[in-house]
Amino acid sequence: MICTANVFGQSAGNVIYNNTSIVNPQRFNVSLNQFNDYSATLSSEVLMNVPASSFSVIFSTTQNGITAEQTDSLMNYRLNLAIEKLRKLGIKKNEIHIDVISFVPSYSMRLEEKKFSRTANEIPIGFQMKKNVHVLFFNHDMLSEIVSIMSESEIFDIVKVDYNLDNLKQYFDTLRSTAIAILKSKEKDYTKMGLNVEIENMYDGFNAVYPLERYASYTAYYTGSSIEEIKVAKKKKEEARKNVVINGNNTTVNINVKKDENEDDTEFIVKYADKNKTIYYNRIPYNQFDQILNADFTEPRIQLVYTLKAKYKVENLEKRLEAKRLIKEKEDEKGKKKHRN
């Protein structure tokens, strides 16, 4: 079954400039339950949006120095300053972890000139240390304050933010019970239509999708002239240059304009302006699911998905009842004959 709908969004966003399929109305397919004359496969899909129980942010920092001692001392000063302010914010000592990534010498090139040669020699100029700072916190609103504190210690690079979730089994049980209820409801719909369904087999699947997996990038802009339009204009201009016609005193002179081999063939120089490229949280769309739990939210959440499918034996209910009636009549007839004998 395929349905066609012309739907135009009243509110969209600049992301539509990167996805023309959003702008142009297209046909969409409706998922159907698989069935034949004797069996059917019913499915139920449920999505739950769950707030994280805690968050982990990782910052990366680099320190350069002339000596190993100086490099280590400067790094420790910056980190201790940041840790002290994080503790005042309410973050415990065991919720902060320093991960040492590397501590290596750094080199530069020195040019050595001799009478008949010039040589670039690599020489050590100091040391470079890299460390990561892991911070665990439980309120998402604290992230802005944490970033400000780290920037005061010249730690600017946010590597990533992890969303943590405890007691996953509790959410899984809720999803499963909801999916089973949906499947039971679909069974009743088949019965109302005169079909008897008996389950033969079932299988399910569970997945957790974290916000880090759902961020997408886009660049919002519109340009007046496309590359194709420029190519067409260039072609027309080249055709116009092929012949120059001069008419005078009943004389026609055709002058073929030939390009110099060294002439620059570039007719247009296209300079692109810098576009503002950013990322945004792109949650899983709701259109494929039978039910959404906790559908309304603003802060990015962990999305839990559960799919339950069951294979059924399908029979016409009237035919099934008729077959049972005939079987019962035969059994009754056999019983009467046995009683007579």
C-alpha positions in Angstrom: 0.0 0.0 0.0 1.5 3.3 -1.1 0.0 6.7 0.0 0.7 10.0 -1.6 0.5 13.2 0.4 1.4 16.8 -0.4 2.6 18.3 2.9 4.4 21.6 3.2 6.1 22.6 6.4 5.1 25.9 7.9 8.1 25.9 10.2 11.3 24.2 9.2 14.8 25.6 9.6 18.0 26.3 7.6 18.8 22.6 7.5 16.4 22.3 4.6 19.0 24.0 2.4 21.2 20.8 2.8 18.3 18.4 2.1 16.2 19.0 -0.9 14.0 16.0 -0.2 12.6 17.9 2.8 11.5 20.7 0.5 10.1 18.8 -2.4 7.0 16.7 -1.6 7.6 13.0 -2.5 5.8 9.7 -2.2 6.3 7.8 1.0 5.9 4.2 1.6 3.8 2.7 4.4 5.2 -0.4 6.1 2.9 -3.3 5.9 2.7 -6.5 8.0 4.0 -9.5 6.0 1.4 -12.2 5.4 0.2 -14.9 3.0 -2.8 -17.2 2.9 -1.7 -19.2 5.9 0.7 -17.0 8.0 1.3 -13.4 9.0 4.1 -11.5 10.7 3.1 -8.7 13.0 5.6 -6.2 14.5 5.6 -3.5 17.1 8.3 -0.8 17.5 8.6 1.4 20.5 11.0 4.3 21.2 11.7 5.8 24.6 13.5 9.1 25.2 15.4 8.9 28.4 17.4 11.6 30.2 21.0 10.8 31.1 21.7 9.9 34.7 25.1 11.6 34.5 27.5 13.2 32.0 31.2 12.9 31.3 33.1 15.6 29.5 36.7 15.3 28.2 39.0 18.3 27.7 42.3 18.1 25.9 45.2 20.4 26.7 48.8 20.8 25.4 51.8 22.4 27.2 55.1 23.4 25.6 58.3 24.1 27.5 62.1 24.4 27.1 62.9 21.8 29.7 61.1 18.7 30.9 60.8 20.2 34.4 59.4 23.5 33.1 56.9 21.8 30.9 55.6 19.6 33.7 55.5 22.5 36.1 53.5 24.7 33.8 51.0 21.9 33.0 50.5 21.1 36.7 49.9 24.8 37.5 47.1 25.1 34.9 45.5 21.8 35.9 45.6 22.5 39.7 44.0 25.9 39.1 41.2 24.3 37.1 40.7 21.4 39.6 40.5 23.8 42.5 37.7 25.8 40.8 35.9 22.6 39.8 35.9 21.5 43.5 34.3 24.8 44.5 31.6 24.1 41.9 30.7 21.0 43.8 32.5 18.4 41.7 34.2 15.7 43.9 37.8 14.7 43.7 36.9 11.2 42.5 34.8 12.8 39.7 37.9 14.3 38.1 40.5 12.2 36.3 43.7 13.4 34.6 44.8 11.1 31.7 48.4 11.5 30.5 48.5 11.2 26.7 52.1 12.0 25.7 55.3 13.7 26.8 57.8 14.0 23.9 60.6 16.3 22.8 59.9 18.8 20.1 62.2 19.7 17.2 62.8 22.4 14.7 65.0 22.9 11.6 68.2 24.9 11.6 69.7 25.9 8.3 73.5 25.4 8.0 75.2 27.1 5.1 78.6 26.0 3.8 80.6 27.2 0.8 79.1 24.8 -1.7 76.0 23.5 0.2 73.0 24.4 2.4 71.8 21.8 4.9 68.7 21.8 7.1 69.4 20.0 10.4 66.7 18.9 12.9 67.5 20.1 16.4 65.6 19.7 19.8 64.0 22.9 21.0 62.0 21.7 24.0 59.3 19.4 25.2 55.6 19.0 24.6 53.1 17.4 27.0 49.5 16.4 26.3 46.9 15.5 28.9 43.1 14.9 28.9 40.9 16.0 31.8 37.8 13.9 32.4 35.0 15.5 34.5 31.9 13.7 35.7 28.8 15.7 36.5 25.1 15.1 37.0 23.3 18.3 35.9 23.6 19.2 32.2 23.3 22.9 33.1 26.7 22.7 34.8 28.5 22.1 31.5 28.6 25.9 30.7 30.2 26.6 34.0 32.7 23.8 33.6 33.7 25.1 30.2 34.2 28.6 31.6 36.4 27.3 34.4 38.6 25.3 32.0 39.0 28.2 29.7 40.4 30.3 32.6 43.2 27.7 32.7 43.6 28.0 28.9 42.0 24.6 28.3 39.7 25.1 25.4 39.5 21.9 23.5 36.3 19.9 24.3 36.9 16.4 22.9 33.4 15.0 23.6 30.5 14.8 26.0 29.3 11.3 27.0 25.7 10.7 28.2 25.6 7.9 30.8 22.6 5.8 31.7 22.2 3.5 34.7 19.5 0.8 35.4 19.1 0.0 31.7 17.1 -3.2 32.4 14.3 -1.1 34.0 13.8 0.8 30.7 14.1 -2.4 28.7 11.4 -4.1 30.7 9.1 -1.0 30.1 9.8 -1.1 26.4 9.1 -4.8 26.1 5.8 -4.7 28.0 4.6 -1.8 25.9 5.6 -3.6 22.7 3.7 -6.8 23.8 0.6 -4.7 24.6 0.7 -3.2 21.1 1.1 -6.7 19.5 -1.9 -8.0 21.5 -3.9 -5.1 20.3 -3.0 -5.9 16.7 -4.1 -9.6 17.3 -7.5 -8.4 18.4 -7.8 -6.3 15.3 -7.3 -9.4 13.2 -9.9 -11.3 15.2 -12.4 -8.5 14.7 -11.9 -8.9 11.0 -12.8 -12.6 11.1 -9.3 -14.1 11.3 -8.0 -16.4 13.9 -4.3 -16.0 14.7 -2.1 -18.4 16.6 1.5 -17.4 17.5 4.2 -19.8 16.2 7.4 -17.9 16.8 8.7 -14.5 17.9 12.0 -12.5 17.9 13.0 -9.1 19.2 15.8 -6.6 19.2 17.0 -3.7 21.4 19.3 -0.7 20.7 20.4 2.4 22.6 21.2 5.5 20.5 23.3 8.1 22.3 23.3 11.9 21.4 26.9 11.7 20.2 25.7 9.4 17.4 22.9 11.8 16.4 24.7 15.1 15.7 24.8 16.2 12.1 26.5 19.1 10.3 25.0 21.6 7.9 25.8 24.8 6.2 22.9 27.2 5.5 23.3 29.5 2.5 21.7 30.2 -0.9 23.7 31.3 -4.0 22.2 33.2 -6.9 24.2 31.6 -9.7 25.1 27.9 -9.9 28.2 26.5 -11.6 26.0 25.1 -14.3 24.7 28.6 -15.1 28.2 29.9 -15.3 29.2 27.1 -17.7 26.3 28.0 -20.0 27.2 31.7 -20.1 30.8 30.8 -20.9 29.8 28.6 -23.8 27.6 31.3 -25.3 30.5 33.8 -25.0 32.9 31.4 -26.8 30.4 30.9 -29.6 30.0 34.6 -30.1 33.8 35.0 -30.4 34.2 32.5 -33.2 33.4 34.9 -36.0 33.4 38.7 -36.3 31.5 39.9 -39.3 32.1 43.3 -40.9 29.7 44.6 -43.6 30.6 47.6 -45.8 30.4 48.5 -49.5 28.7 45.3 -50.4 31.7 43.5 -48.9 31.5 40.9 -46.1 34.7 40.1 -44.2 34.7 37.1 -41.8 37.5 37.4 -39.2 38.2 34.2 -37.3 39.4 35.0 -33.9 42.0 32.6 -32.7 43.0 32.2 -29.2 46.7 32.4 -28.3 48.0 29.2 -26.9 49.3 31.0 -23.9 46.0 32.8 -23.3 44.3 32.1 -20.0 41.2 30.1 -20.8 39.5 31.2 -17.6 36.4 33.2 -18.4 35.0 33.4 -14.9 36.7 33.5 -11.5 34.3 32.1 -8.9 35.1 33.2 -5.4 33.1 31.6 -2.6 32.4 33.4 0.6 33.0 31.6 3.9 29.8 29.8 5.0 28.9 29.3 8.7 29.1 25.5 9.2 27.7 24.1 12.4 26.2 21.0 13.9 22.9 20.2 15.5 21.2 17.4 17.4 19.1 15.3 15.0 17.0 12.9 17.0 15.6 9.7 15.5 12.4 10.5 13.6 9.2 9.2 15.1 7.5 8.1 11.9 8.5 4.4 12.0 7.3 3.7 15.6 4.0 2.4 17.0 4.4 4.3 20.2 6.8 7.0 21.6 7.5 7.2 25.4 8.5 10.6 26.7 8.1 12.2 23.2 8.5 15.9 24.3 11.9 17.1 25.3 14.4 19.9 24.5 17.7 18.7 26.0 19.3 15.8 23.9 18.4 12.5 25.3 19.4 8.8 25.0 16.9 7.1 22.7 16.1 3.5 23.4 14.5 1.4 20.6 12.8 -2.0 20.9 11.4 -4.1 18.1 9.2 -7.1 18.6 8.1 -9.4 15.7 5.9 -12.5 15.8 4.9 -15.0 13.2 1.3 -16.3 13.3 -0.7 -19.0 11.8 -3.7 -17.4 10.2 -7.1 -19.0 9.6 -10.5 -17.7 8.6 -12.5 -17.7 11.9 -15.8 -18.8 10.3 -14.1 -21.7 8.5 -12.3 -22.7 11.7 -15.5 -22.7 13.7 -17.3 -24.7 10.9 -14.4 -27.2 11.0 -14.7 -27.6 14.7 -18.5 -28.0 14.4 -18.1 -30.8 11.8 -15.4 -32.5 13.9 -17.7 -32.4 17.0 -20.7 -33.8 14.9 -18.6 -36.7 13.8 -17.4 -37.4 17.3 -21.0 -37.2 18.6 -22.1 -39.6 15.8 -19.4 -42.1 16.7 -20.4 -41.8 20.4 -24.1 -42.6 19.6 -23.2 -45.6 17.4 -20.9 -46.9 20.2 -23.8 -46.4 22.7 -26.2 -48.3 20.5 -23.9 -51.3 20.2 
